[in-house]
Amino acid sequence: MIKSILSHNKDVVALLPVKSLDSEFLFQSTLKILKLLTEVGFEVVCIIADANKVNVNSLMIIKLSHS
């Protein structure tokens, strides 16, 4: 879901039905979505996730790949 900083608009970006989610799949999906958002003119300010192990591992992969 994306949310505008300047308005109350919220929109679903993607729904990904999966049988078994792993951090690599989530990482690749997140990169595709970030690329799409920037290509259409959005500026991504932050990514928010809960402390689920798959989410944490995926965000760590993102962090390590951009450092």
Phi, psi and omega in degrees: 000139174249149178224134178285141177285328187265353179216181181267010182292136174226137179221143175283132180269315183203147171240122185240095177288126180223151178277318181218112184272132173234165187295326179294317177297315180296319177300309180298319179295319179297317178299317179298317181292318178298319178297314179299314181299317180290327178295328181267004171107003177279150172249115181278122182265320180203162173240131181243134177214159176278185186271018176301141186302320179296316179296315181298313180297320179296317179292328176294321177298316178300312180301314181292327181285344181246018179251000000 
